[in-house]
Amino acid sequence: MRRAGNRRGDRLELLIERKNPQRDVIGTVLVRAEQERDPYLGYALHPDHWGQGYASEAAKALVETVFLLTDAQRLAATVQVGNQASCHVLEKLGFALQGERTHFSALRNAAQRLADYGLTRTAYHARFGGA
């Protein structure tokens, strides 16, 4: 599925590897085109690697790539309410909280509270430089 989406151009999903001789895969980062919505940024790391800056580094690289190589004016991201680490990753990149909502997760078979974030090209470049 990852390779097919990457080939079609409706998503770019990459593995996050540690910079060691084994090239250990520790997570994934993606940007996905959303029909009639802003492109969506997502990331996930194995819990053994939380709090070490990997998510921030990978997400920043992908945000830079999107704003450099596409004409997207805005990116969206969603986190579970209460996931302060993920909120911090997004906020360091300049994402702003847009609101909260309840969503039914079929995977968890339960409702969950989600926080929606957004980042504009202008806000990102104001924070980190660039055109």
LOZAMAR-917793 format. One record per atom (N, C-alpha, C): x, z, y; atom name. Coordinates in Angstrom, 3 decimals, always signed. Layout:
% residues N
+----------+----------+----------+------+
|        u |        w |        v | atom |
+----------+----------+----------+------+
|        X |        Z |        Y |   CA |
...
+----------+----------+----------+------+
% end
This chain:
% residues 131
+----------+----------+----------+------+
|        u |        w |        v | atom |
+----------+----------+----------+------+
|   +0.818 |   +0.000 |   -1.183 |    N |
|   +0.000 |   +0.000 |   +0.000 |   CA |
|   +0.868 |   +0.000 |   +1.255 |    C |
|   +1.944 |   +0.817 |   +1.278 |    N |
|   +2.813 |   +0.848 |   +2.454 |   CA |
|   +3.396 |   -0.529 |   +2.735 |    C |
|   +3.974 |   -1.135 |   +1.722 |    N |
|   +4.618 |   -2.433 |   +1.925 |   CA |
|   +3.608 |   -3.497 |   +2.319 |    C |
|   +2.420 |   -3.474 |   +1.726 |    N |
|   +1.400 |   -4.470 |   +2.068 |   CA |
|   +0.990 |   -4.326 |   +3.533 |    C |
|   +0.773 |   -3.102 |   +3.990 |    N |
|   +0.410 |   -2.868 |   +5.388 |   CA |
|   +1.541 |   -3.256 |   +6.326 |    C |
|   +2.765 |   -2.936 |   +5.935 |    N |
|   +3.918 |   -3.332 |   +6.750 |   CA |
|   +4.008 |   -4.857 |   +6.833 |    C |
|   +3.765 |   -5.530 |   +5.703 |    N |
|   +3.818 |   -6.999 |   +5.665 |   CA |
|   +2.733 |   -7.622 |   +6.541 |    C |
|   +1.531 |   -7.076 |   +6.465 |    N |
|   +0.404 |   -7.610 |   +7.256 |   CA |
|   +0.591 |   -7.358 |   +8.740 |    C |
|   +1.339 |   -6.333 |   +9.073 |    N |
|   +1.548 |   -6.002 |  +10.478 |   CA |
|   +0.511 |   -5.058 |  +11.050 |    C |
|   -0.355 |   -4.481 |  +10.201 |    N |
|   -1.351 |   -3.550 |  +10.732 |   CA |
|   -0.879 |   -2.097 |  +10.659 |    C |
|   +0.329 |   -1.905 |  +10.144 |    N |
|   +0.929 |   -0.576 |  +10.110 |   CA |
|   +2.429 |   -0.729 |   +9.936 |    C |
|   +3.150 |   +0.296 |  +10.334 |    N |
|   +4.566 |   +0.404 |  +10.045 |   CA |
|   +4.770 |   +1.804 |   +9.527 |    C |
|   +5.036 |   +1.904 |   +8.241 |    N |
|   +5.257 |   +3.207 |   +7.622 |   CA |
|   +6.668 |   +3.235 |   +7.069 |    C |
|   +7.400 |   +4.256 |   +7.474 |    N |
|   +8.800 |   +4.395 |   +7.095 |   CA |
|   +9.045 |   +5.752 |   +6.451 |    C |
|  +10.013 |   +5.785 |   +5.556 |    N |
|  +10.422 |   +7.046 |   +4.948 |   CA |
|  +11.373 |   +7.768 |   +5.884 |    C |
|  +11.312 |   +9.081 |   +5.847 |    N |
|  +12.267 |   +9.913 |   +6.581 |   CA |
|  +13.274 |  +10.419 |   +5.550 |    C |
|  +14.535 |  +10.083 |   +5.776 |    N |
|  +15.605 |  +10.487 |   +4.860 |   CA |
|  +16.571 |  +11.411 |   +5.582 |    C |
|  +17.152 |  +12.336 |   +4.829 |    N |
|  +18.230 |  +13.157 |   +5.370 |   CA |
|  +19.494 |  +12.324 |   +5.415 |    C |
|  +20.322 |  +12.584 |   +6.393 |    N |
|  +21.593 |  +11.873 |   +6.514 |   CA |
|  +22.643 |  +12.583 |   +5.657 |    C |
|  +22.503 |  +12.405 |   +4.358 |    N |
|  +23.472 |  +12.968 |   +3.419 |   CA |
|  +23.783 |  +11.895 |   +2.377 |    C |
|  +24.794 |  +12.092 |   +1.562 |    N |
|  +25.146 |  +11.049 |   +0.573 |   CA |
|  +24.001 |  +10.692 |   -0.372 |    C |
|  +23.112 |  +11.628 |   -0.660 |    N |
|  +21.997 |  +11.363 |   -1.586 |   CA |
|  +20.842 |  +10.640 |   -0.906 |    C |
|  +20.805 |  +10.618 |   +0.426 |    N |
|  +19.716 |   +9.998 |   +1.188 |   CA |
|  +18.359 |  +10.548 |   +0.723 |    C |
|  +18.262 |  +11.873 |   +0.659 |    N |
|  +17.038 |  +12.533 |   +0.198 |   CA |
|  +15.844 |  +12.146 |   +1.069 |    C |
|  +14.760 |  +11.704 |   +0.447 |    N |
|  +13.513 |  +11.414 |   +1.157 |   CA |
|  +12.795 |  +12.736 |   +1.378 |    C |
|  +12.499 |  +13.032 |   +2.646 |    N |
|  +11.883 |  +14.316 |   +2.980 |   CA |
|  +10.521 |  +14.162 |   +3.653 |    C |
|  +10.108 |  +12.914 |   +3.923 |    N |
|   +8.813 |  +12.725 |   +4.558 |   CA |
|   +8.562 |  +11.276 |   +4.901 |    C |
|   +7.551 |  +11.077 |   +5.738 |    N |
|   +7.155 |   +9.737 |   +6.162 |   CA |
|   +6.665 |   +9.789 |   +7.603 |    C |
|   +6.799 |   +8.670 |   +8.283 |    N |
|   +6.297 |   +8.521 |   +9.652 |   CA |
|   +5.649 |   +7.146 |   +9.730 |    C |
|   +4.541 |   +7.048 |  +10.463 |    N |
|   +3.852 |   +5.757 |  +10.532 |   CA |
|   +3.171 |   +5.567 |  +11.867 |    C |
|   +2.959 |   +4.316 |  +12.179 |    N |
|   +2.047 |   +3.943 |  +13.245 |   CA |
|   +1.108 |   +2.924 |  +12.620 |    C |
|   -0.172 |   +3.120 |  +12.842 |    N |
|   -1.195 |   +2.296 |  +12.201 |   CA |
|   -2.112 |   +1.715 |  +13.270 |    C |
|   -2.356 |   +0.412 |  +13.160 |    N |
|   -3.297 |   -0.234 |  +14.071 |   CA |
|   -4.704 |   +0.229 |  +13.710 |    C |
|   -5.447 |   +0.604 |  +14.712 |    N |
|   -6.823 |   +1.038 |  +14.519 |   CA |
|   -7.734 |   -0.011 |  +15.159 |    C |
|   -8.685 |   -0.518 |  +14.411 |    N |
|   -9.587 |   -1.531 |  +14.948 |   CA |
|  -10.376 |   -0.959 |  +16.119 |    C |
|  -10.261 |   -1.624 |  +17.270 |    N |
|  -10.964 |   -1.246 |  +18.496 |   CA |
|  -10.596 |   +0.151 |  +18.997 |    C |
|   -9.424 |   +0.662 |  +18.594 |    N |
|   -8.947 |   +1.966 |  +19.053 |   CA |
|   -7.462 |   +1.866 |  +19.323 |    C |
|   -6.908 |   +2.902 |  +19.916 |    N |
|   -5.471 |   +2.939 |  +20.164 |   CA |
|   -4.718 |   +3.051 |  +18.842 |    C |
|   -3.500 |   +2.497 |  +18.770 |    N |
|   -2.679 |   +2.691 |  +17.569 |   CA |
|   -2.486 |   +4.186 |  +17.314 |    C |
|   -2.344 |   +4.529 |  +16.061 |    N |
|   -2.308 |   +5.923 |  +15.621 |   CA |
|   -0.923 |   +6.262 |  +15.083 |    C |
|   -0.345 |   +7.358 |  +15.558 |    N |
|   +0.934 |   +7.870 |  +15.075 |   CA |
|   +0.679 |   +8.993 |  +14.087 |    C |
|   +1.366 |   +8.971 |  +12.964 |    N |
|   +1.258 |  +10.045 |  +11.989 |   CA |
|   +2.603 |  +10.347 |  +11.363 |    C |
|   +2.744 |  +11.551 |  +10.855 |    N |
|   +3.982 |  +11.939 |  +10.181 |   CA |
|   +3.680 |  +13.100 |   +9.244 |    C |
|   +4.503 |  +13.223 |   +8.226 |    N |
|   +4.378 |  +14.329 |   +7.279 |   CA |
|   +5.761 |  +14.621 |   +6.711 |    C |
|   +6.064 |  +15.890 |   +6.565 |    N |
|   +7.341 |  +16.321 |   +5.996 |   CA |
|   +7.105 |  +17.293 |   +4.857 |    C |
|   +8.016 |  +17.279 |   +3.915 |    N |
|   +7.988 |  +18.298 |   +2.867 |   CA |
|   +8.222 |  +19.657 |   +3.532 |    C |
|   +7.495 |  +20.696 |   +3.124 |    N |
|   +7.612 |  +22.013 |   +3.773 |   CA |
|   +9.037 |  +22.577 |   +3.818 |    C |
|   +9.887 |  +22.212 |   +2.879 |    N |
|  +11.269 |  +22.702 |   +2.897 |   CA |
|  +12.029 |  +22.243 |   +4.136 |    C |
|  +11.508 |  +21.248 |   +4.839 |    N |
|  +12.217 |  +20.666 |   +5.974 |   CA |
|  +11.498 |  +20.870 |   +7.302 |    C |
|  +10.464 |  +21.707 |   +7.298 |    N |
|   +9.758 |  +22.020 |   +8.530 |   CA |
|  +10.679 |  +22.809 |   +9.461 |    C |
|  +10.482 |  +22.651 |  +10.761 |    N |
|  +11.182 |  +23.453 |  +11.759 |   CA |
|  +12.628 |  +23.064 |  +11.991 |    C |
|  +13.050 |  +21.898 |  +11.516 |    N |
|  +14.450 |  +21.494 |  +11.665 |   CA |
|  +14.616 |  +20.277 |  +12.581 |    C |
|  +13.538 |  +19.835 |  +13.204 |    N |
|  +13.619 |  +18.735 |  +14.162 |   CA |
|  +13.444 |  +17.350 |  +13.577 |    C |
|  +13.248 |  +17.250 |  +12.267 |    N |
|  +13.107 |  +15.934 |  +11.636 |   CA |
|  +11.850 |  +15.200 |  +12.109 |    C |
|  +10.735 |  +15.897 |  +12.196 |    N |
|   +9.485 |  +15.255 |  +12.625 |   CA |
|   +9.616 |  +14.763 |  +14.064 |    C |
|  +10.203 |  +15.582 |  +14.927 |    N |
|  +10.380 |  +15.176 |  +16.323 |   CA |
|  +11.260 |  +13.941 |  +16.430 |    C |
|  +12.357 |  +13.923 |  +15.710 |    N |
|  +13.282 |  +12.791 |  +15.763 |   CA |
|  +12.630 |  +11.508 |  +15.241 |    C |
|  +11.945 |  +11.600 |  +14.120 |    N |
|  +11.316 |  +10.418 |  +13.530 |   CA |
|  +10.160 |   +9.920 |  +14.392 |    C |
|   +9.326 |  +10.830 |  +14.880 |    N |
|   +8.183 |  +10.432 |  +15.703 |   CA |
|   +8.659 |   +9.805 |  +17.010 |    C |
|   +9.675 |  +10.360 |  +17.628 |    N |
|  +10.191 |   +9.803 |  +18.883 |   CA |
|  +10.724 |   +8.388 |  +18.655 |    C |
|  +11.442 |   +8.180 |  +17.567 |    N |
|  +11.977 |   +6.844 |  +17.274 |   CA |
|  +10.851 |   +5.830 |  +17.106 |    C |
|   +9.770 |   +6.228 |  +16.452 |    N |
|   +8.669 |   +5.286 |  +16.241 |   CA |
|   +7.884 |   +5.038 |  +17.533 |    C |
|   +7.694 |   +6.070 |  +18.337 |    N |
|   +7.020 |   +5.890 |  +19.627 |   CA |
|   +7.829 |   +4.931 |  +20.496 |    C |
|   +9.138 |   +5.134 |  +20.555 |    N |
|   +9.996 |   +4.231 |  +21.332 |   CA |
|   +9.880 |   +2.798 |  +20.834 |    C |
|   +9.849 |   +2.624 |  +19.525 |    N |
|   +9.734 |   +1.292 |  +18.935 |   CA |
|   +8.415 |   +0.634 |  +19.332 |    C |
|   +7.326 |   +1.380 |  +19.249 |    N |
|   +6.012 |   +0.825 |  +19.606 |   CA |
|   +6.000 |   +0.387 |  +21.066 |    C |
|   +6.487 |   +1.245 |  +21.962 |    N |
|   +6.437 |   +0.909 |  +23.374 |   CA |
|   +7.468 |   -0.155 |  +23.766 |    C |
|   +8.497 |   -0.327 |  +22.972 |    N |
|   +9.484 |   -1.366 |  +23.242 |   CA |
|   +9.051 |   -2.729 |  +22.708 |    C |
|   +8.460 |   -2.739 |  +21.510 |    N |
|   +8.203 |   -4.012 |  +20.829 |   CA |
|   +6.755 |   -4.496 |  +20.865 |    C |
|   +5.845 |   -3.698 |  +21.395 |    N |
|   +4.448 |   -4.124 |  +21.457 |   CA |
|   +3.931 |   -3.971 |  +22.888 |    C |
|   +2.733 |   -4.458 |  +23.105 |    N |
|   +2.124 |   -4.286 |  +24.422 |   CA |
|   +1.144 |   -3.111 |  +24.434 |    C |
|   +1.183 |   -2.262 |  +23.417 |    N |
|   +0.300 |   -1.092 |  +23.365 |   CA |
|   +0.510 |   -0.237 |  +24.609 |    C |
|   -0.572 |   +0.180 |  +25.224 |    N |
|   -0.504 |   +1.014 |  +26.423 |   CA |
|   -0.703 |   +2.489 |  +26.119 |    C |
|   -1.131 |   +2.771 |  +24.886 |    N |
|   -1.471 |   +4.150 |  +24.538 |   CA |
|   -1.334 |   +4.336 |  +23.039 |    C |
|   -0.934 |   +5.534 |  +22.623 |    N |
|   -0.908 |   +5.930 |  +21.220 |   CA |
|   -1.802 |   +7.144 |  +21.035 |    C |
|   -2.392 |   +7.271 |  +19.861 |    N |
|   -3.222 |   +8.422 |  +19.512 |   CA |
|   -2.573 |   +9.171 |  +18.354 |    C |
|   -2.892 |  +10.440 |  +18.230 |    N |
|   -2.442 |  +11.264 |  +17.102 |   CA |
|   -3.453 |  +12.386 |  +16.921 |    C |
|   -3.530 |  +12.890 |  +15.709 |    N |
|   -4.472 |  +13.966 |  +15.381 |   CA |
|   -3.756 |  +15.017 |  +14.540 |    C |
|   -4.031 |  +16.282 |  +14.830 |    N |
|   -3.493 |  +17.380 |  +14.023 |   CA |
|   -4.611 |  +18.363 |  +13.728 |    C |
|   -4.419 |  +19.144 |  +12.681 |    N |
|   -5.374 |  +20.212 |  +12.393 |   CA |
|   -5.221 |  +21.301 |  +13.447 |    C |
|   -6.341 |  +21.782 |  +13.952 |    N |
|   -6.314 |  +22.888 |  +14.902 |   CA |
|   -5.601 |  +24.062 |  +14.224 |    C |
|   -4.676 |  +24.652 |  +14.928 |    N |
|   -3.910 |  +25.765 |  +14.379 |   CA |
|   -2.541 |  +25.365 |  +13.861 |    C |
|   -2.281 |  +24.067 |  +13.717 |    N |
|   -0.965 |  +23.607 |  +13.273 |   CA |
|   -0.063 |  +23.531 |  +14.506 |    C |
|   +0.424 |  +24.682 |  +14.926 |    N |
|   +1.196 |  +24.773 |  +16.163 |   CA |
|   +2.485 |  +23.958 |  +16.119 |    C |
|   +3.109 |  +23.834 |  +14.964 |    N |
|   +4.353 |  +23.063 |  +14.863 |   CA |
|   +4.103 |  +21.587 |  +15.173 |    C |
|   +3.039 |  +21.024 |  +14.612 |    N |
|   +2.732 |  +19.622 |  +14.880 |   CA |
|   +2.286 |  +19.420 |  +16.330 |    C |
|   +1.537 |  +20.360 |  +16.863 |    N |
|   +1.157 |  +20.276 |  +18.277 |   CA |
|   +2.406 |  +20.262 |  +19.149 |    C |
|   +3.376 |  +21.079 |  +18.803 |    N |
|   +4.624 |  +21.156 |  +19.568 |   CA |
|   +5.394 |  +19.832 |  +19.508 |    C |
|   +5.451 |  +19.214 |  +18.326 |    N |
|   +6.118 |  +17.915 |  +18.180 |   CA |
|   +5.485 |  +16.912 |  +19.140 |    C |
|   +4.168 |  +16.820 |  +19.129 |    N |
|   +3.478 |  +15.859 |  +19.984 |   CA |
|   +3.671 |  +16.174 |  +21.463 |    C |
|   +3.570 |  +17.434 |  +21.811 |    N |
|   +3.701 |  +17.819 |  +23.217 |   CA |
|   +5.111 |  +17.563 |  +23.741 |    C |
|   +6.142 |  +17.740 |  +22.898 |    N |
|   +7.514 |  +17.416 |  +23.311 |   CA |
|   +7.657 |  +15.937 |  +23.641 |    C |
|   +6.876 |  +15.096 |  +22.980 |    N |
|   +6.926 |  +13.659 |  +23.223 |   CA |
|   +6.061 |  +13.230 |  +24.406 |    C |
|   +5.295 |  +14.172 |  +24.966 |    N |
|   +4.461 |  +13.855 |  +26.113 |   CA |
|   +2.996 |  +13.627 |  +25.784 |    C |
|   +2.609 |  +13.772 |  +24.512 |    N |
|   +1.195 |  +13.635 |  +24.147 |   CA |
|   +0.404 |  +14.756 |  +24.816 |    C |
|   -0.796 |  +14.434 |  +25.244 |    N |
|   -1.682 |  +15.411 |  +25.885 |   CA |
|   -2.925 |  +15.599 |  +25.017 |    C |
|   -3.379 |  +16.837 |  +24.941 |    N |
|   -4.592 |  +17.152 |  +24.190 |   CA |
|   -5.780 |  +16.455 |  +24.839 |    C |
|   -6.551 |  +15.724 |  +24.035 |    N |
|   -7.722 |  +14.999 |  +24.523 |   CA |
|   -9.027 |  +15.722 |  +24.179 |    C |
|   -8.974 |  +16.569 |  +23.154 |    N |
|  -10.177 |  +17.300 |  +22.751 |   CA |
|  -10.093 |  +17.710 |  +21.300 |    C |
|  -11.094 |  +18.452 |  +20.870 |    N |
|  -11.190 |  +18.908 |  +19.487 |   CA |
|  -12.500 |  +18.437 |  +18.900 |    C |
|  -12.515 |  +18.323 |  +17.572 |    N |
|  -13.726 |  +17.887 |  +16.878 |   CA |
|  -13.697 |  +18.413 |  +15.448 |    C |
|  -14.852 |  +18.392 |  +14.814 |    N |
|  -14.963 |  +18.754 |  +13.404 |   CA |
|  -15.070 |  +17.471 |  +12.597 |    C |
|  -14.354 |  +17.437 |  +11.488 |    N |
|  -14.306 |  +16.260 |  +10.624 |   CA |
|  -14.434 |  +16.717 |   +9.177 |    C |
|  -15.251 |  +16.001 |   +8.395 |    N |
|  -15.355 |  +16.320 |   +6.976 |   CA |
|  -14.240 |  +15.615 |   +6.228 |    C |
|  -13.424 |  +16.377 |   +5.509 |    N |
|  -12.334 |  +15.836 |   +4.716 |   CA |
|  -12.784 |  +15.711 |   +3.268 |    C |
|  -12.900 |  +14.474 |   +2.789 |    N |
|  -13.265 |  +14.258 |   +1.388 |   CA |
|  -12.171 |  +14.789 |   +0.463 |    C |
|  -10.917 |  +14.680 |   +0.907 |    N |
|   -9.793 |  +15.157 |   +0.104 |   CA |
|   -9.880 |  +16.660 |   -0.126 |    C |
|  -10.252 |  +17.392 |   +0.917 |    N |
|  -10.359 |  +18.856 |   +0.810 |   CA |
|  -11.783 |  +19.307 |   +0.491 |    C |
|  -12.736 |  +18.367 |   +0.526 |    N |
|  -14.140 |  +18.667 |   +0.306 |   CA |
|  -14.622 |  +19.792 |   +1.230 |    C |
|  -14.211 |  +19.686 |   +2.489 |    N |
|  -14.576 |  +20.709 |   +3.461 |   CA |
|  -14.443 |  +20.140 |   +4.876 |    C |
|  -15.137 |  +20.780 |   +5.779 |    N |
|  -15.001 |  +20.422 |   +7.186 |   CA |
|  -13.721 |  +21.047 |   +7.724 |    C |
|  -13.072 |  +20.340 |   +8.633 |    N |
|  -11.876 |  +20.896 |   +9.264 |   CA |
|  -11.908 |  +20.595 |  +10.759 |    C |
|  -11.276 |  +21.452 |  +11.538 |    N |
|  -11.183 |  +21.264 |  +12.985 |   CA |
|   -9.937 |  +20.444 |  +13.277 |    C |
|  -10.108 |  +19.391 |  +14.062 |    N |
|   -9.005 |  +18.510 |  +14.427 |   CA |
|   -8.820 |  +18.495 |  +15.938 |    C |
|   -7.576 |  +18.356 |  +16.353 |    N |
|   -7.229 |  +18.192 |  +17.764 |   CA |
|   -6.727 |  +16.769 |  +17.953 |    C |
|   -7.332 |  +16.059 |  +18.899 |    N |
|   -6.944 |  +14.684 |  +19.196 |   CA |
|   -6.000 |  +14.677 |  +20.400 |    C |
|   -4.907 |  +13.919 |  +20.261 |    N |
|   -3.894 |  +13.797 |  +21.303 |   CA |
|   -3.742 |  +12.333 |  +21.693 |    C |
|   -3.289 |  +12.105 |  +22.920 |    N |
|   -3.019 |  +10.753 |  +23.387 |   CA |
|   -1.756 |  +10.719 |  +24.225 |    C |
|   -1.082 |   +9.583 |  +24.197 |    N |
|   +0.130 |   +9.366 |  +24.977 |   CA |
|   +0.092 |   +7.970 |  +25.559 |    C |
|   +0.234 |   +7.873 |  +26.882 |    N |
|   +0.283 |   +6.555 |  +27.508 |   CA |
|   +1.732 |   +6.094 |  +27.634 |    C |
|   +1.880 |   +4.802 |  +27.671 |    N |
|   +3.198 |   +4.201 |  +27.884 |   CA |
|   +3.811 |   +4.752 |  +29.182 |    C |
|   +3.006 |   +4.824 |  +30.241 |    N |
|   +3.481 |   +5.300 |  +31.543 |   CA |
|   +3.985 |   +6.733 |  +31.452 |    C |
|   +3.233 |   +7.602 |  +30.794 |    N |
|   +3.640 |   +9.012 |  +30.666 |   CA |
|   +4.919 |   +9.126 |  +29.840 |    C |
|   +5.024 |   +8.336 |  +28.779 |    N |
|   +6.222 |   +8.403 |  +27.939 |   CA |
|   +7.453 |   +7.975 |  +28.738 |    C |
|   +7.343 |   +6.839 |  +29.464 |    N |
|   +8.495 |   +6.353 |  +30.225 |   CA |
|   +8.840 |   +7.278 |  +31.386 |    C |
|   +7.847 |   +7.921 |  +31.968 |    N |
|   +8.111 |   +8.886 |  +33.041 |   CA |
|   +8.915 |  +10.076 |  +32.498 |    C |
|   +8.650 |  +10.440 |  +31.259 |    N |
|   +9.322 |  +11.587 |  +30.648 |   CA |
|  +10.721 |  +11.243 |  +30.141 |    C |
|  +10.863 |  +10.053 |  +29.522 |    N |
|  +12.108 |   +9.715 |  +28.840 |   CA |
|  +12.846 |   +8.526 |  +29.461 |    C |
|  +12.289 |   +7.927 |  +30.499 |    N |
|  +12.921 |   +6.750 |  +31.107 |   CA |
|  +12.491 |   +5.483 |  +30.401 |    C |
|  +12.877 |   +4.383 |  +30.939 |    N |
|  +12.521 |   +3.093 |  +30.336 |   CA |
|  +11.576 |   +2.326 |  +31.230 |    C |
|  +11.266 |   +1.128 |  +30.782 |    N |
|  +10.415 |   +0.243 |  +31.589 |   CA |
|   +8.963 |   +0.397 |  +31.221 |    C |
+----------+----------+----------+------+
% end
